[in-house]
């Protein structure tokens, strides 16, 4: 019997619950029967969103006879994304009850499937005409700047020191990280994410070589000059990227512009905060205990799941 289950089974004995062998325990556990509130607290997704993701990935997994079901594998990964502690939430959770070595294999398998299945479908810079109109109206009301449809910012996600080129991952804030570029719209939906850059890279460099920049540049070249994005002073001012004035004097027109610009751009900071608090494995106080490639997968999947939460009515 796995050592991680002993505290669980001991607790069951104390409160008079029957003890089961691990496999029987898994079969008898039905976490879908949790209350809606408890389910969201444990897995961050609503039950409806969980079922949707399950349907999307079910045909991509092969389940061995007597092995873990796709449902349990998904729940274990969601528990880890939500909890943030290094696999303890999934490894010792009563409703999941998976040994840590098993969970490590499950996570690797599931990340590949979730990233391939969800990310391209749920993270896209392309907007419908209605979405663009709504976004332009939202940002114009905030900033009086016409044509704005999105905002961008960078955020650091802590990782353990990598084995290769670790100095490149050490950032100016004094820890090892990935510097993640995030672009969001007026609904806090993540429209673009790039978690592949080491922490020492500057935001402006990441933007300069980003497919997101190429996307907005091409829109302007195609005549859509009234389609812009907001960024802070760390980014270069471009026809499609609106940034604040540097060293604006208090009370000047430039200072007033910067104030309104900040009101509009605040949504990307809120989006990043919501993402990290929803999936605490990437929260600032934590660090991911994987190689940079796997950490990037985790970030990508969390961003897609964030958008799915919004789609299924979870704004918090």
C-alpha positions in Angstrom: 0.0 0.0 0.0 1.4 3.4 -0.9 2.8 5.3 2.0 1.0 8.5 1.0 -2.3 6.8 1.7 -1.6 5.8 5.3 -2.5 9.1 6.8 -5.8 9.1 4.8 -6.7 5.6 5.8 -5.8 6.3 9.5 -8.1 9.3 9.4 -10.9 7.2 7.9 -10.5 4.6 10.8 -10.7 7.4 13.4 -14.0 8.7 12.1 -15.5 5.3 11.5 -15.1 5.2 7.7 -14.3 1.8 6.1 -10.7 1.4 4.7 -10.1 0.2 1.2 -7.2 -1.0 -0.7 -5.9 1.9 -3.0 -7.5 0.6 -6.2 -10.8 0.0 -4.5 -10.6 3.4 -2.9 -10.1 5.0 -6.3 -13.1 3.2 -7.7 -15.3 4.1 -4.8 -14.4 7.8 -4.9 -16.7 10.0 -6.9 -15.5 13.6 -6.6 -18.3 14.7 -9.0 -20.6 14.2 -6.1 -18.9 17.1 -4.3 -21.1 20.2 -3.9 -20.6 22.8 -6.7 -18.8 25.1 -4.3 -16.4 22.4 -3.0 -15.8 21.1 -6.6 -14.8 24.6 -7.8 -12.6 25.1 -4.7 -10.8 21.9 -5.3 -10.4 22.0 -9.1 -11.1 25.6 -10.1 -13.3 24.6 -13.0 -17.1 24.2 -12.6 -18.5 20.7 -13.1 -19.8 21.8 -16.5 -16.4 23.0 -17.5 -14.8 19.8 -16.2 -17.1 17.7 -18.3 -16.3 19.8 -21.3 -12.5 19.3 -20.9 -13.0 15.6 -20.2 -14.9 15.2 -23.5 -12.2 17.1 -25.4 -9.4 14.8 -24.2 -11.1 11.5 -23.6 -10.3 10.1 -27.1 -6.6 11.1 -26.8 -5.9 8.8 -23.8 -5.5 5.1 -23.6 -6.7 3.7 -20.3 -5.2 0.3 -19.2 -7.6 -2.2 -17.6 -7.6 -1.5 -13.9 -5.6 1.7 -14.3 -6.5 5.3 -13.7 -9.5 6.7 -15.6 -9.2 9.8 -17.7 -11.5 11.5 -15.2 -9.2 10.8 -12.3 -6.1 11.9 -14.3 -7.7 15.2 -15.2 -8.9 15.8 -11.7 -5.4 15.1 -10.3 -3.8 17.6 -12.7 -6.4 20.3 -12.0 -5.9 19.7 -8.3 -2.1 20.3 -8.7 -2.6 23.4 -10.9 -5.0 24.8 -8.3 -3.1 23.9 -5.1 0.4 25.0 -6.0 2.1 22.8 -3.5 4.6 20.4 -5.0 2.2 17.5 -5.9 1.0 17.2 -2.3 -2.5 18.3 -3.2 -2.9 15.6 -5.7 -0.8 12.9 -4.0 -2.6 13.1 -0.6 -6.0 14.4 -1.5 -8.8 12.1 -0.3 -10.8 12.4 -3.5 -7.8 11.6 -5.8 -5.5 9.4 -3.8 -2.7 8.9 -6.3 0.9 8.1 -5.2 3.3 10.9 -6.1 5.4 8.9 -8.5 2.2 7.9 -10.4 1.1 11.5 -10.5 4.3 12.6 -12.0 3.8 10.3 -14.9 0.2 11.3 -15.2 1.1 15.0 -15.3 3.6 14.5 -18.1 1.0 12.6 -20.1 -1.8 15.0 -19.5 0.2 18.2 -20.2 1.0 17.0 -23.7 -2.7 16.2 -24.4 -4.1 19.3 -22.7 -1.7 21.6 -24.5 -2.3 20.0 -27.9 -6.1 19.8 -27.4 -7.0 23.1 -25.6 -4.4 25.8 -26.2 -4.8 26.5 -30.0 -8.6 26.3 -29.6 -8.8 28.6 -26.5 -5.9 31.1 -26.9 -6.1 33.2 -30.1 -5.4 36.7 -31.2 -8.1 36.5 -33.8 -11.3 38.4 -32.8 -14.7 38.5 -34.4 -16.1 41.9 -35.5 -18.4 41.9 -32.5 -15.6 41.2 -30.1 -13.5 44.0 -31.7 -16.3 46.5 -31.4 -17.0 45.6 -27.8 -13.2 45.8 -26.9 -12.8 49.2 -28.7 -15.8 50.6 -26.9 -14.5 49.3 -23.5 -11.0 50.8 -23.9 -12.2 54.0 -25.4 -14.4 54.6 -22.4 -11.5 54.0 -20.1 -8.7 55.8 -22.1 -10.3 58.0 -24.9 -7.8 56.2 -27.2 -9.5 54.9 -30.3 -8.9 51.5 -31.7 -7.5 49.6 -28.7 -8.6 46.0 -28.5 -6.0 44.4 -26.2 -3.3 45.0 -23.5 0.0 43.3 -22.9 2.4 42.8 -20.0 5.1 40.5 -18.8 5.1 38.4 -15.6 7.7 36.2 -14.0 6.9 32.6 -13.0 9.4 31.1 -10.5 11.1 27.9 -11.4 13.9 25.9 -9.8 17.4 26.5 -11.1 17.7 24.6 -14.5 20.6 22.3 -15.1 21.5 24.1 -18.4 22.2 27.8 -18.8 20.9 28.6 -15.4 22.4 32.0 -15.4 20.0 33.0 -18.2 17.0 32.2 -16.0 18.2 34.4 -13.1 16.2 37.6 -13.4 16.8 41.2 -12.2 14.5 40.5 -9.2 16.9 37.9 -7.8 15.3 34.6 -8.6 15.1 32.0 -11.4 12.1 32.4 -13.6 10.4 32.3 -17.0 9.5 35.8 -18.3 6.0 35.2 -19.6 4.4 37.6 -22.2 0.6 37.8 -21.8 -1.9 39.6 -24.0 -5.5 39.9 -22.9 -8.7 41.6 -24.1 -11.4 43.6 -22.4 -13.0 40.5 -20.9 -9.8 39.3 -19.2 -9.5 36.5 -21.7 -5.9 35.6 -22.5 -5.4 36.1 -26.2 -1.7 35.2 -26.4 0.9 33.7 -24.1 4.6 33.0 -24.6 6.3 31.3 -21.6 9.4 30.2 -23.4 11.8 33.1 -22.5 14.3 32.9 -19.7 13.9 35.3 -16.8 16.9 37.5 -17.8 15.2 38.6 -21.0 13.7 42.1 -21.1 10.0 42.6 -21.9 10.8 44.7 -24.9 13.0 42.0 -26.4 10.3 39.4 -25.9 7.8 41.6 -27.6 10.1 42.5 -30.5 10.5 38.9 -31.6 6.9 37.9 -30.6 4.3 36.5 -33.1 1.9 38.8 -31.3 3.8 41.8 -32.5 3.9 40.4 -36.0 0.1 39.9 -35.9 -0.6 43.6 -35.1 2.1 44.8 -37.6 0.4 42.7 -40.3 -3.0 44.2 -39.4 -1.6 47.7 -39.9 0.0 46.6 -43.2 -3.4 45.3 -44.3 -5.0 48.7 -43.6 -6.5 48.0 -40.2 -4.7 51.0 -38.7 -7.4 51.5 -36.1 -6.5 48.3 -34.3 -4.1 48.8 -31.4 -2.7 47.3 -28.2 -1.7 49.0 -24.9 1.6 48.4 -23.2 3.6 50.0 -20.4 6.7 52.2 -20.7 9.0 49.2 -20.9 7.8 48.6 -24.5 8.7 50.6 -27.6 6.0 52.9 -29.0 4.8 51.7 -32.4 1.9 52.6 -34.6 0.0 49.5 -33.3 1.4 49.7 -29.7 0.4 52.6 -27.5 2.7 53.3 -24.6 2.7 56.1 -21.9 4.9 59.2 -22.1 8.1 59.0 -20.1 8.8 61.7 -17.4 5.5 63.5 -18.0 5.2 66.7 -15.9 2.4 66.7 -13.3 -0.7 68.5 -14.6 0.4 68.3 -18.3 -1.6 66.8 -21.2 1.0 64.0 -21.3 0.4 63.3 -17.6 -3.4 63.2 -18.1 -2.9 60.8 -21.1 -0.7 58.5 -18.9 -3.4 58.5 -16.2 -6.1 57.4 -18.7 -3.7 55.0 -20.4 -3.1 53.3 -17.0 -6.8 52.9 -16.4 -7.1 51.0 -19.6 -4.0 48.9 -19.2 -4.9 47.9 -15.6 -7.0 45.0 -17.0 -3.9 43.0 -18.0 -2.5 43.3 -14.5 -5.8 42.1 -13.1 -5.9 39.3 -15.6 -2.4 38.1 -14.6 -3.4 38.3 -10.9 -6.6 36.3 -11.5 -4.7 33.7 -13.5 -2.1 33.2 -10.8 -4.6 33.1 -7.9 -6.8 30.7 -9.7 -3.9 28.3 -10.6 -1.5 28.7 -7.7 1.1 26.5 -9.0 2.3 29.6 -10.9 1.7 32.1 -8.0 4.6 34.4 -7.2 5.3 32.8 -3.8 5.6 29.3 -5.3 8.1 27.8 -7.8 7.6 25.1 -10.4 9.9 22.0 -9.8 10.3 21.0 -13.4 12.6 21.8 -16.4 11.7 25.0 -18.3 10.0 23.2 -21.2 7.6 21.4 -18.8 7.0 24.7 -16.9 6.1 26.4 -20.1 3.6 23.6 -20.8 2.0 24.1 -17.4 1.7 27.9 -18.0 0.1 27.4 -21.4 -2.4 24.9 -20.1 -3.3 27.1 -17.1 -4.0 30.0 -19.5 -6.3 27.9 -21.7 -8.1 26.6 -18.5 -8.4 30.3 -17.4 -10.3 31.1 -20.6 -12.5 28.0 -20.2 -13.4 29.2 -16.7 -14.5 32.6 -18.1 -16.5 30.9 -20.9 -18.4 28.8 -18.3 -19.2 31.7 -16.2 -16.4 31.9 -13.6 -15.0 35.4 -13.6 -13.3 34.9 -10.2 
